[in-house]
Each structure stands twice: as C-alpha cells, then as structure tokens.
Amino acid sequence: MKQQLIKFGMVGAIGFLVDALVLWLASHWLPYPTARAISFWAAVTSNWWLNRVFTFQDAEHSEKAHQQWGKFFLASLIGFIPNWGVFVLLMGFGEQQSLIDMPLYPYLAMIPGVLAGMLVNFSLSKFWVFKA
C-alpha cells in the first residue's frame, strides 16, 4: 500500500501540473472559479488514466473504461470538496489582502486544497475504483 500511495502521489503531481496549466490557460477568458472547475476536470481525466496504467495496474479493471472513469470522477468530486473549499477561501483571503494581483497566488492557493483531497481520493481509489 505504501508503494501505491507513493505512485498515487507521483500521478497527483502530474495531475497538479495539468490542473495548473489548464487553470492558467482558461483563466485568460474565464473567472478563476470557473477556470478552476475546468482545470479540475482535465486533471481528473489524466489522473484516472495514469492511475489505471501505473498505480493500480494490478487491479482487475473488469469494468468498462468509461464506467471506471465515472467512478473515479465521483471519488474525485468527493475529494474535491475540501480542495475547492480551501481554494475559494484562500482566493477570498487573497482578494482582501491584495495578494490576488500576484501572478503566482492562484496557483499557490491550489496547493493546500490539493493536499487536503489527496488522502480521500487515494482511499476511494484503492478500495472502490481500482479495487483488486
């Protein structure tokens, strides 16, 4: 399980980069909360695929891929509750403190939320989505 958690974290790091890149691109045209929702979808999709072929490659994968993706997306939504909540709180704090004008602030505000959701996502992935 320790090895899977490490792999899950590595996949999560890649997902964070996908998340940040899509947030950066989408935020040029959309408000940050909307851009963040889109970036989350992109990150979930990349994380599902990488976890399927790397982290939990020994799982049966008896379900059709789109069904497993749906379960992973649902599990990620549950983990996204603290993720999104912390991000919105930190963005509000950033607006009050004029930190939001700092170019890196929105991306730094993502980090605590991502970490908050990681353990929830790992547990649901291991015991529900990719159960052996």
N, CA, C and O atoms as a GROMACS GRO file, in nm:
protein
  528
    1MET      N    1   0.083  -0.119   0.000
    1MET     CA    2   0.000   0.000   0.000
    1MET      C    3   0.087   0.126   0.000
    1MET      O    4   0.051   0.226  -0.062
    2LYS      N    5   0.201   0.121   0.069
    2LYS     CA    6   0.291   0.236   0.073
    2LYS      C    7   0.340   0.271  -0.068
    2LYS      O    8   0.345   0.388  -0.106
    3GLN      N    9   0.376   0.168  -0.145
    3GLN     CA   10   0.423   0.190  -0.281
    3GLN      C   11   0.312   0.252  -0.367
    3GLN      O   12   0.337   0.341  -0.448
    4GLN      N   13   0.189   0.204  -0.348
    4GLN     CA   14   0.077   0.260  -0.424
    4GLN      C   15   0.053   0.406  -0.385
    4GLN      O   16   0.022   0.489  -0.471
    5LEU      N   17   0.067   0.438  -0.257
    5LEU     CA   18   0.048   0.576  -0.214
    5LEU      C   19   0.155   0.666  -0.276
    5LEU      O   20   0.125   0.779  -0.317
    6ILE      N   21   0.277   0.618  -0.284
    6ILE     CA   22   0.384   0.696  -0.347
    6ILE      C   23   0.354   0.716  -0.496
    6ILE      O   24   0.366   0.827  -0.549
    7LYS      N   25   0.313   0.608  -0.563
    7LYS     CA   26   0.277   0.620  -0.705
    7LYS      C   27   0.158   0.714  -0.723
    7LYS      O   28   0.156   0.795  -0.816
    8PHE      N   29   0.060   0.702  -0.634
    8PHE     CA   30  -0.057   0.790  -0.639
    8PHE      C   31  -0.014   0.936  -0.625
    8PHE      O   32  -0.066   1.023  -0.694
    9GLY      N   33   0.081   0.960  -0.536
    9GLY     CA   34   0.134   1.096  -0.519
    9GLY      C   35   0.207   1.146  -0.642
    9GLY      O   36   0.197   1.263  -0.677
   10MET      N   37   0.281   1.056  -0.707
   10MET     CA   38   0.351   1.094  -0.831
   10MET      C   39   0.251   1.130  -0.940
   10MET      O   40   0.267   1.229  -1.011
   11VAL      N   41   0.149   1.047  -0.953
   11VAL     CA   42   0.044   1.075  -1.051
   11VAL      C   43  -0.025   1.207  -1.015
   11VAL      O   44  -0.056   1.288  -1.103
   12GLY      N   45  -0.049   1.226  -0.887
   12GLY     CA   46  -0.110   1.351  -0.842
   12GLY      C   47  -0.026   1.473  -0.876
   12GLY      O   48  -0.079   1.579  -0.908
   13ALA      N   49   0.106   1.458  -0.868
   13ALA     CA   50   0.195   1.570  -0.904
   13ALA      C   51   0.180   1.604  -1.052
   13ALA      O   52   0.178   1.721  -1.089
   14ILE      N   53   0.171   1.503  -1.135
   14ILE     CA   54   0.149   1.527  -1.278
   14ILE      C   55   0.012   1.591  -1.298
   14ILE      O   56  -0.004   1.685  -1.376
   15GLY      N   57  -0.087   1.538  -1.226
   15GLY     CA   58  -0.220   1.597  -1.234
   15GLY      C   59  -0.222   1.742  -1.189
   15GLY      O   60  -0.295   1.824  -1.246
   16PHE      N   61  -0.142   1.775  -1.088
   16PHE     CA   62  -0.132   1.913  -1.044
   16PHE      C   63  -0.080   2.002  -1.156
   16PHE      O   64  -0.129   2.113  -1.176
   17LEU      N   65   0.020   1.953  -1.230
   17LEU     CA   66   0.073   2.031  -1.342
   17LEU      C   67  -0.033   2.050  -1.451
   17LEU      O   68  -0.047   2.159  -1.506
   18VAL      N   69  -0.107   1.943  -1.480
   18VAL     CA   70  -0.217   1.955  -1.576
   18VAL      C   71  -0.319   2.056  -1.525
   18VAL      O   72  -0.364   2.143  -1.600
   19ASP      N   73  -0.355   2.045  -1.398
   19ASP     CA   74  -0.450   2.135  -1.335
   19ASP      C   75  -0.404   2.280  -1.347
   19ASP      O   76  -0.480   2.367  -1.389
   20ALA      N   77  -0.279   2.306  -1.310
   20ALA     CA   78  -0.226   2.442  -1.312
   20ALA      C   79  -0.217   2.497  -1.455
   20ALA      O   80  -0.249   2.614  -1.478
   21LEU      N   81  -0.176   2.415  -1.549
   21LEU     CA   82  -0.166   2.460  -1.688
   21LEU      C   83  -0.303   2.495  -1.745
   21LEU      O   84  -0.320   2.600  -1.807
   22VAL      N   85  -0.400   2.409  -1.723
   22VAL     CA   86  -0.534   2.436  -1.774
   22VAL      C   87  -0.595   2.558  -1.702
   22VAL      O   88  -0.662   2.639  -1.765
   23LEU      N   89  -0.570   2.570  -1.572
   23LEU     CA   90  -0.617   2.689  -1.499
   23LEU      C   91  -0.557   2.814  -1.559
   23LEU      O   92  -0.627   2.913  -1.581
   24TRP      N   93  -0.428   2.811  -1.585
   24TRP     CA   94  -0.361   2.927  -1.644
   24TRP      C   95  -0.422   2.962  -1.779
   24TRP      O   96  -0.451   3.079  -1.806
   25LEU      N   97  -0.442   2.863  -1.864
   25LEU     CA   98  -0.499   2.888  -1.996
   25LEU      C   99  -0.644   2.938  -1.986
   25LEU      O  100  -0.678   3.039  -2.047
   26ALA      N  101  -0.726   2.868  -1.910
   26ALA     CA  102  -0.868   2.902  -1.902
   26ALA      C  103  -0.892   3.035  -1.832
   26ALA      O  104  -0.990   3.104  -1.862
   27SER      N  105  -0.804   3.072  -1.739
   27SER     CA  106  -0.825   3.196  -1.663
   27SER      C  107  -0.802   3.321  -1.747
   27SER      O  108  -0.832   3.432  -1.703
   28HIS      N  109  -0.750   3.304  -1.868
   28HIS     CA  110  -0.738   3.418  -1.958
   28HIS      C  111  -0.874   3.462  -2.012
   28HIS      O  112  -0.890   3.577  -2.054
   29TRP      N  113  -0.972   3.371  -2.010
   29TRP     CA  114  -1.103   3.400  -2.066
   29TRP      C  115  -1.216   3.388  -1.966
   29TRP      O  116  -1.326   3.438  -1.989
   30LEU      N  117  -1.190   3.321  -1.855
   30LEU     CA  118  -1.296   3.291  -1.759
   30LEU      C  119  -1.256   3.335  -1.619
   30LEU      O  120  -1.137   3.348  -1.590
   31PRO      N  121  -1.354   3.358  -1.529
   31PRO     CA  122  -1.320   3.387  -1.390
   31PRO      C  123  -1.250   3.266  -1.326
   31PRO      O  124  -1.273   3.152  -1.367
   32TYR      N  125  -1.168   3.291  -1.227
   32TYR     CA  126  -1.090   3.184  -1.166
   32TYR      C  127  -1.173   3.065  -1.116
   32TYR      O  128  -1.133   2.951  -1.141
   33PRO      N  129  -1.286   3.086  -1.048
   33PRO     CA  130  -1.360   2.966  -1.004
   33PRO      C  131  -1.408   2.878  -1.120
   33PRO      O  132  -1.404   2.755  -1.110
   34THR      N  133  -1.452   2.939  -1.229
   34THR     CA  134  -1.495   2.862  -1.346
   34THR      C  135  -1.376   2.794  -1.412
   34THR      O  136  -1.382   2.677  -1.449
   35ALA      N  137  -1.267   2.868  -1.427
   35ALA     CA  138  -1.146   2.811  -1.486
   35ALA      C  139  -1.094   2.695  -1.400
   35ALA      O  140  -1.042   2.597  -1.453
   36ARG      N  141  -1.109   2.706  -1.269
   36ARG     CA  142  -1.065   2.601  -1.178
   36ARG      C  143  -1.149   2.475  -1.193
   36ARG      O  144  -1.096   2.364  -1.185
   37ALA      N  145  -1.277   2.491  -1.216
   37ALA     CA  146  -1.363   2.374  -1.238
   37ALA      C  147  -1.322   2.301  -1.366
   37ALA      O  148  -1.321   2.178  -1.369
   38ILE      N  149  -1.289   2.374  -1.470
   38ILE     CA  150  -1.245   2.312  -1.596
   38ILE      C  151  -1.110   2.245  -1.578
   38ILE      O  152  -1.088   2.135  -1.628
   39SER      N  153  -1.020   2.310  -1.506
   39SER     CA  154  -0.888   2.251  -1.485
   39SER      C  155  -0.898   2.124  -1.401
   39SER      O  156  -0.820   2.031  -1.419
   40PHE      N  157  -0.993   2.122  -1.309
   40PHE     CA  158  -1.016   2.002  -1.228
   40PHE      C  159  -1.057   1.884  -1.316
   40PHE      O  160  -1.005   1.774  -1.300
   41TRP      N  161  -1.148   1.906  -1.409
   41TRP     CA  162  -1.194   1.800  -1.499
   41TRP      C  163  -1.076   1.743  -1.578
   41TRP      O  164  -1.062   1.622  -1.591
   42ALA      N  165  -0.991   1.830  -1.630
   42ALA     CA  166  -0.875   1.786  -1.708
   42ALA      C  167  -0.779   1.704  -1.620
   42ALA      O  168  -0.728   1.601  -1.663
   43ALA      N  169  -0.756   1.750  -1.499
   43ALA     CA  170  -0.665   1.680  -1.408
   43ALA      C  171  -0.722   1.545  -1.367
   43ALA      O  172  -0.647   1.447  -1.359
   44VAL      N  173  -0.851   1.537  -1.341
   44VAL     CA  174  -0.914   1.410  -1.304
   44VAL      C  175  -0.897   1.308  -1.416
   44VAL      O  176  -0.865   1.192  -1.391
   45THR      N  177  -0.918   1.352  -1.538
   45THR     CA  178  -0.907   1.260  -1.652
   45THR      C  179  -0.765   1.208  -1.668
   45THR      O  180  -0.745   1.089  -1.689
   46SER      N  181  -0.666   1.295  -1.658
   46SER     CA  182  -0.527   1.249  -1.669
   46SER      C  183  -0.489   1.159  -1.552
   46SER      O  184  -0.418   1.060  -1.570
   47ASN      N  185  -0.536   1.194  -1.431
   47ASN     CA  186  -0.505   1.112  -1.314
   47ASN      C  187  -0.569   0.974  -1.322
   47ASN      O  188  -0.507   0.875  -1.286
   48TRP      N  189  -0.692   0.968  -1.371
   48TRP     CA  190  -0.758   0.838  -1.384
   48TRP      C  191  -0.676   0.747  -1.476
   48TRP      O  192  -0.648   0.633  -1.440
   49TRP      N  193  -0.638   0.797  -1.590
   49TRP     CA  194  -0.565   0.714  -1.686
   49TRP      C  195  -0.430   0.670  -1.629
   49TRP      O  196  -0.395   0.553  -1.638
   50LEU      N  197  -0.355   0.763  -1.571
   50LEU     CA  198  -0.224   0.729  -1.514
   50LEU      C  199  -0.237   0.633  -1.396
   50LEU      O  200  -0.156   0.542  -1.382
   51ASN      N  201  -0.337   0.652  -1.312
   51ASN     CA  202  -0.357   0.558  -1.201
   51ASN      C  203  -0.398   0.421  -1.254
   51ASN      O  204  -0.358   0.319  -1.197
   52ARG      N  205  -0.475   0.416  -1.359
   52ARG     CA  206  -0.519   0.290  -1.417
   52ARG      C  207  -0.401   0.210  -1.472
   52ARG      O  208  -0.394   0.089  -1.452
   53VAL      N  209  -0.308   0.276  -1.540
   53VAL     CA  210  -0.199   0.204  -1.606
   53VAL      C  211  -0.071   0.199  -1.522
   53VAL      O  212   0.020   0.124  -1.556
   54PHE      N  213  -0.062   0.278  -1.415
   54PHE     CA  214   0.061   0.285  -1.338
   54PHE      C  215   0.041   0.245  -1.191
   54PHE      O  216   0.099   0.148  -1.145
   55THR      N  217  -0.041   0.320  -1.120
   55THR     CA  218  -0.057   0.299  -0.976
   55THR      C  219  -0.130   0.168  -0.944
   55THR      O  220  -0.085   0.091  -0.860
   56PHE      N  221  -0.240   0.144  -1.013
   56PHE     CA  222  -0.324   0.029  -0.985
   56PHE      C  223  -0.329  -0.066  -1.105
   56PHE      O  224  -0.434  -0.120  -1.139
   57GLN      N  225  -0.215  -0.085  -1.170
   57GLN     CA  226  -0.211  -0.171  -1.289
   57GLN      C  227  -0.243  -0.315  -1.256
   57GLN      O  228  -0.282  -0.391  -1.346
   58ASP      N  229  -0.229  -0.357  -1.130
   58ASP     CA  230  -0.258  -0.494  -1.091
   58ASP      C  231  -0.406  -0.518  -1.062
   58ASP      O  232  -0.446  -0.633  -1.042
   59ALA      N  233  -0.486  -0.413  -1.060
   59ALA     CA  234  -0.629  -0.430  -1.036
   59ALA      C  235  -0.693  -0.499  -1.155
   59ALA      O  236  -0.637  -0.498  -1.265
   60GLU      N  237  -0.809  -0.558  -1.135
   60GLU     CA  238  -0.876  -0.635  -1.239
   60GLU      C  239  -0.916  -0.552  -1.360
   60GLU      O  240  -0.904  -0.600  -1.473
   61HIS      N  241  -0.964  -0.432  -1.340
   61HIS     CA  242  -1.018  -0.348  -1.447
   61HIS      C  243  -1.127  -0.422  -1.522
   61HIS      O  244  -1.132  -0.420  -1.645
   62SER      N  245  -1.215  -0.487  -1.448
   62SER     CA  246  -1.322  -0.565  -1.509
   62SER      C  247  -1.433  -0.476  -1.565
   62SER      O  248  -1.512  -0.520  -1.649
   63GLU      N  249  -1.440  -0.354  -1.520
   63GLU     CA  250  -1.540  -0.261  -1.570
   63GLU      C  251  -1.493  -0.200  -1.702
   63GLU      O  252  -1.374  -0.200  -1.734
   64LYS      N  253  -1.588  -0.150  -1.776
   64LYS     CA  254  -1.552  -0.075  -1.897
   64LYS      C  255  -1.482   0.053  -1.852
   64LYS      O  256  -1.509   0.106  -1.744
   65ALA      N  257  -1.393   0.101  -1.937
   65ALA     CA  258  -1.312   0.217  -1.902
   65ALA      C  259  -1.398   0.337  -1.865
   65ALA      O  260  -1.369   0.406  -1.767
   66HIS      N  261  -1.503   0.364  -1.941
   66HIS     CA  262  -1.585   0.482  -1.911
   66HIS      C  263  -1.659   0.468  -1.778
   66HIS      O  264  -1.685   0.568  -1.711
   67GLN      N  265  -1.693   0.344  -1.739
   67GLN     CA  266  -1.757   0.324  -1.608
   67GLN      C  267  -1.658   0.348  -1.495
   67GLN      O  268  -1.691   0.411  -1.394
   68GLN      N  269  -1.536   0.300  -1.513
   68GLN     CA  270  -1.433   0.321  -1.412
   68GLN      C  271  -1.398   0.469  -1.403
   68GLN      O  272  -1.378   0.522  -1.294
   69TRP      N  273  -1.391   0.537  -1.518
   69TRP     CA  274  -1.365   0.681  -1.517
   69TRP      C  275  -1.475   0.753  -1.440
   69TRP      O  276  -1.448   0.846  -1.365
   70GLY      N  277  -1.600   0.710  -1.460
   70GLY     CA  278  -1.712   0.772  -1.388
   70GLY      C  279  -1.699   0.756  -1.238
   70GLY      O  280  -1.725   0.850  -1.162
   71LYS      N  281  -1.659   0.637  -1.194
   71LYS     CA  282  -1.638   0.614  -1.051
   71LYS      C  283  -1.522   0.699  -0.999
   71LYS      O  284  -1.530   0.756  -0.890
   72PHE      N  285  -1.416   0.707  -1.078
   72PHE     CA  286  -1.300   0.788  -1.037
   72PHE      C  287  -1.339   0.935  -1.030
   72PHE      O  288  -1.298   1.007  -0.939
   73PHE      N  289  -1.419   0.980  -1.126
   73PHE     CA  290  -1.464   1.119  -1.126
   73PHE      C  291  -1.549   1.147  -1.001
   73PHE      O  292  -1.532   1.250  -0.937
   74LEU      N  293  -1.639   1.056  -0.968
   74LEU     CA  294  -1.722   1.072  -0.848
   74LEU      C  295  -1.636   1.074  -0.722
   74LEU      O  296  -1.655   1.158  -0.634
   75ALA      N  297  -1.540   0.982  -0.714
   75ALA     CA  298  -1.449   0.981  -0.599
   75ALA      C  299  -1.370   1.112  -0.592
   75ALA      O  300  -1.348   1.167  -0.484
   76SER      N  301  -1.328   1.161  -0.707
   76SER     CA  302  -1.253   1.286  -0.710
   76SER      C  303  -1.340   1.405  -0.671
   76SER      O  304  -1.291   1.501  -0.611
   77LEU      N  305  -1.468   1.400  -0.705
   77LEU     CA  306  -1.559   1.507  -0.662
   77LEU      C  307  -1.571   1.511  -0.510
   77LEU      O  308  -1.577   1.618  -0.450
   78ILE      N  309  -1.573   1.393  -0.449
   78ILE     CA  310  -1.579   1.389  -0.303
   78ILE      C  311  -1.451   1.450  -0.244
   78ILE      O  312  -1.457   1.528  -0.149
   79GLY      N  313  -1.336   1.414  -0.302
   79GLY     CA  314  -1.210   1.472  -0.258
   79GLY      C  315  -1.196   1.618  -0.295
   79GLY      O  316  -1.117   1.691  -0.235
   80PHE      N  317  -1.274   1.660  -0.396
   80PHE     CA  318  -1.266   1.799  -0.442
   80PHE      C  319  -1.335   1.895  -0.345
   80PHE      O  320  -1.309   2.015  -0.348
   81ILE      N  321  -1.423   1.843  -0.260
   81ILE     CA  322  -1.493   1.931  -0.166
   81ILE      C  323  -1.393   2.009  -0.080
   81ILE      O  324  -1.401   2.132  -0.075
   82PRO      N  325  -1.300   1.942  -0.011
   82PRO     CA  326  -1.201   2.022   0.064
   82PRO      C  327  -1.107   2.097  -0.030
   82PRO      O  328  -1.062   2.207   0.002
   83ASN      N  329  -1.076   2.038  -0.145
   83ASN     CA  330  -0.987   2.101  -0.242
   83ASN      C  331  -1.044   2.237  -0.285
   83ASN      O  332  -0.977   2.339  -0.274
   84TRP      N  333  -1.167   2.237  -0.333
   84TRP     CA  334  -1.233   2.359  -0.380
   84TRP      C  335  -1.256   2.457  -0.266
   84TRP      O  336  -1.233   2.577  -0.282
   85GLY      N  337  -1.300   2.406  -0.152
   85GLY     CA  338  -1.328   2.494  -0.039
   85GLY      C  339  -1.206   2.571   0.007
   85GLY      O  340  -1.214   2.692   0.030
   86VAL      N  341  -1.094   2.503   0.019
   86VAL     CA  342  -0.971   2.570   0.062
   86VAL      C  343  -0.927   2.672  -0.045
   86VAL      O  344  -0.885   2.783  -0.011
   87PHE      N  345  -0.938   2.634  -0.173
   87PHE     CA  346  -0.900   2.726  -0.281
   87PHE      C  347  -0.985   2.853  -0.277
   87PHE      O  348  -0.932   2.964  -0.285
   88VAL      N  349  -1.116   2.839  -0.266
   88VAL     CA  350  -1.206   2.955  -0.264
   88VAL      C  351  -1.176   3.043  -0.142
   88VAL      O  352  -1.174   3.165  -0.153
   89LEU      N  353  -1.155   2.980  -0.026
   89LEU     CA  354  -1.121   3.058   0.094
   89LEU      C  355  -0.992   3.136   0.076
   89LEU      O  356  -0.984   3.253   0.111
   90LEU      N  357  -0.891   3.069   0.021
   90LEU     CA  358  -0.762   3.137   0.001
   90LEU      C  359  -0.771   3.246  -0.106
   90LEU      O  360  -0.703   3.348  -0.096
   91MET      N  361  -0.853   3.224  -0.209
   91MET     CA  362  -0.871   3.328  -0.310
   91MET      C  363  -0.941   3.449  -0.249
   91MET      O  364  -0.906   3.563  -0.279
   92GLY      N  365  -1.041   3.425  -0.164
   92GLY     CA  366  -1.109   3.535  -0.095
   92GLY      C  367  -1.014   3.610  -0.004
   92GLY      O  368  -1.016   3.733   0.002
   93PHE      N  369  -0.931   3.535   0.069
   93PHE     CA  370  -0.830   3.597   0.154
   93PHE      C  371  -0.733   3.679   0.069
   93PHE      O  372  -0.694   3.789   0.107
   94GLY      N  373  -0.695   3.623  -0.046
   94GLY     CA  374  -0.603   3.693  -0.136
   94GLY      C  375  -0.661   3.823  -0.188
   94GLY      O  376  -0.589   3.922  -0.202
   95GLU      N  377  -0.791   3.824  -0.216
   95GLU     CA  378  -0.855   3.948  -0.261
   95GLU      C  379  -0.854   4.052  -0.149
   95GLU      O  380  -0.827   4.169  -0.174
   96GLN      N  381  -0.884   4.010  -0.027
   96GLN     CA  382  -0.886   4.103   0.087
   96GLN      C  383  -0.748   4.161   0.114
   96GLN      O  384  -0.735   4.277   0.152
   97GLN      N  385  -0.646   4.080   0.094
   97GLN     CA  386  -0.509   4.123   0.125
   97GLN      C  387  -0.435   4.174   0.001
   97GLN      O  388  -0.315   4.201   0.007
   98SER      N  389  -0.504   4.186  -0.110
   98SER     CA  390  -0.446   4.228  -0.239
   98SER      C  391  -0.336   4.135  -0.287
   98SER      O  392  -0.246   4.176  -0.361
   99LEU      N  393  -0.341   4.009  -0.245
   99LEU     CA  394  -0.245   3.910  -0.291
   99LEU      C  395  -0.282   3.854  -0.427
   99LEU      O  396  -0.199   3.799  -0.498
  100ILE      N  397  -0.409   3.870  -0.463
  100ILE     CA  398  -0.459   3.811  -0.586
  100ILE      C  399  -0.392   3.872  -0.709
  100ILE      O  400  -0.392   3.814  -0.817
  101ASP      N  401  -0.333   3.990  -0.691
  101ASP     CA  402  -0.263   4.054  -0.802
  101ASP      C  403  -0.125   3.992  -0.826
  101ASP      O  404  -0.062   4.018  -0.928
  102MET      N  405  -0.079   3.912  -0.733
  102MET     CA  406   0.048   3.843  -0.752
  102MET      C  407   0.026   3.731  -0.854
  102MET      O  408  -0.066   3.651  -0.837
  103PRO      N  409   0.108   3.723  -0.958
  103PRO     CA  410   0.083   3.625  -1.064
  103PRO      C  411   0.078   3.479  -1.017
  103PRO      O  412   0.004   3.399  -1.075
  104LEU      N  413   0.153   3.444  -0.916
  104LEU     CA  414   0.157   3.304  -0.871
  104LEU      C  415   0.054   3.272  -0.764
  104LEU      O  416   0.035   3.155  -0.731
  105TYR      N  417  -0.012   3.372  -0.708
  105TYR     CA  418  -0.100   3.348  -0.595
  105TYR      C  419  -0.209   3.244  -0.624
  105TYR      O  420  -0.228   3.154  -0.542
  106PRO      N  421  -0.282   3.251  -0.736
  106PRO     CA  422  -0.386   3.149  -0.759
  106PRO      C  423  -0.332   3.006  -0.762
  106PRO      O  424  -0.400   2.913  -0.720
  107TYR      N  425  -0.211   2.989  -0.810
  107TYR     CA  426  -0.151   2.856  -0.818
  107TYR      C  427  -0.103   2.808  -0.681
  107TYR      O  428  -0.113   2.690  -0.649
  108LEU      N  429  -0.052   2.901  -0.601
  108LEU     CA  430  -0.013   2.868  -0.464
  108LEU      C  431  -0.137   2.835  -0.380
  108LEU      O  432  -0.132   2.752  -0.289
  109ALA      N  433  -0.248   2.902  -0.411
  109ALA     CA  434  -0.372   2.877  -0.337
  109ALA      C  435  -0.428   2.738  -0.367
  109ALA      O  436  -0.510   2.688  -0.290
  110MET      N  437  -0.386   2.677  -0.476
  110MET     CA  438  -0.432   2.542  -0.510
  110MET      C  439  -0.369   2.435  -0.422
  110MET      O  440  -0.433   2.334  -0.392
  111ILE      N  441  -0.246   2.456  -0.379
  111ILE     CA  442  -0.166   2.350  -0.314
  111ILE      C  443  -0.230   2.294  -0.187
  111ILE      O  444  -0.244   2.173  -0.176
  112PRO      N  445  -0.270   2.378  -0.090
  112PRO     CA  446  -0.328   2.320   0.032
  112PRO      C  447  -0.455   2.238   0.005
  112PRO      O  448  -0.478   2.135   0.069
  113GLY      N  449  -0.536   2.283  -0.089
  113GLY     CA  450  -0.658   2.210  -0.122
  113GLY      C  451  -0.629   2.076  -0.187
  113GLY      O  452  -0.694   1.976  -0.158
  114VAL      N  453  -0.532   2.076  -0.275
  114VAL     CA  454  -0.493   1.950  -0.341
  114VAL      C  455  -0.447   1.849  -0.237
  114VAL      O  456  -0.485   1.732  -0.244
  115LEU      N  457  -0.367   1.891  -0.143
  115LEU     CA  458  -0.320   1.801  -0.038
  115LEU      C  459  -0.434   1.752   0.051
  115LEU      O  460  -0.436   1.637   0.095
  116ALA      N  461  -0.529   1.842   0.077
  116ALA     CA  462  -0.642   1.804   0.162
  116ALA      C  463  -0.726   1.694   0.098
  116ALA      O  464  -0.777   1.607   0.168
  117GLY      N  465  -0.740   1.698  -0.033
  117GLY     CA  466  -0.820   1.598  -0.102
  117GLY      C  467  -0.747   1.469  -0.137
  117GLY      O  468  -0.812   1.371  -0.172
  118MET      N  469  -0.616   1.468  -0.127
  118MET     CA  470  -0.538   1.354  -0.174
  118MET      C  471  -0.568   1.224  -0.096
  118MET      O  472  -0.585   1.119  -0.158
  119LEU      N  473  -0.573   1.231   0.033
  119LEU     CA  474  -0.596   1.109   0.112
  119LEU      C  475  -0.736   1.053   0.090
  119LEU      O  476  -0.754   0.931   0.085
  120VAL      N  477  -0.834   1.140   0.076
  120VAL     CA  478  -0.970   1.095   0.045
  120VAL      C  479  -0.969   1.025  -0.091
  120VAL      O  480  -1.026   0.917  -0.106
  121ASN      N  481  -0.905   1.087  -0.189
  121ASN     CA  482  -0.901   1.030  -0.324
  121ASN      C  483  -0.828   0.896  -0.327
  121ASN      O  484  -0.870   0.803  -0.395
  122PHE      N  485  -0.717   0.886  -0.253
  122PHE     CA  486  -0.643   0.760  -0.252
  122PHE      C  487  -0.727   0.648  -0.193
  122PHE      O  488  -0.734   0.538  -0.249
  123SER      N  489  -0.790   0.675  -0.081
  123SER     CA  490  -0.872   0.572  -0.016
  123SER      C  491  -0.985   0.525  -0.106
  123SER      O  492  -1.007   0.405  -0.121
  124LEU      N  493  -1.055   0.618  -0.166
  124LEU     CA  494  -1.166   0.580  -0.255
  124LEU      C  495  -1.114   0.508  -0.380
  124LEU      O  496  -1.177   0.414  -0.428
  125SER      N  497  -1.000   0.551  -0.430
  125SER     CA  498  -0.942   0.485  -0.549
  125SER      C  499  -0.902   0.342  -0.517
  125SER      O  500  -0.934   0.250  -0.592
  126LYS      N  501  -0.833   0.325  -0.408
  126LYS     CA  502  -0.782   0.191  -0.373
  126LYS      C  503  -0.893   0.093  -0.341
  126LYS      O  504  -0.890  -0.022  -0.386
  127PHE      N  505  -0.990   0.136  -0.264
  127PHE     CA  506  -1.090   0.043  -0.213
  127PHE      C  507  -1.221   0.041  -0.291
  127PHE      O  508  -1.307  -0.043  -0.263
  128TRP      N  509  -1.238   0.131  -0.386
  128TRP     CA  510  -1.363   0.133  -0.461
  128TRP      C  511  -1.340   0.135  -0.612
  128TRP      O  512  -1.390   0.048  -0.683
  129VAL      N  513  -1.264   0.232  -0.662
  129VAL     CA  514  -1.249   0.248  -0.806
  129VAL      C  515  -1.160   0.139  -0.866
  129VAL      O  516  -1.198   0.075  -0.964
  130PHE      N  517  -1.044   0.117  -0.808
  130PHE     CA  518  -0.945   0.022  -0.863
  130PHE      C  519  -0.928  -0.098  -0.772
  130PHE      O  520  -0.819  -0.156  -0.765
  131LYS      N  521  -1.032  -0.137  -0.702
  131LYS     CA  522  -1.018  -0.248  -0.607
  131LYS      C  523  -0.967  -0.373  -0.680
  131LYS      O  524  -1.009  -0.404  -0.792
  132ALA      N  525  -0.877  -0.443  -0.614
  132ALA     CA  526  -0.815  -0.561  -0.676
  132ALA      C  527  -0.912  -0.678  -0.678
  132ALA      O  528  -0.877  -0.786  -0.726
   0.00000   0.00000   0.00000
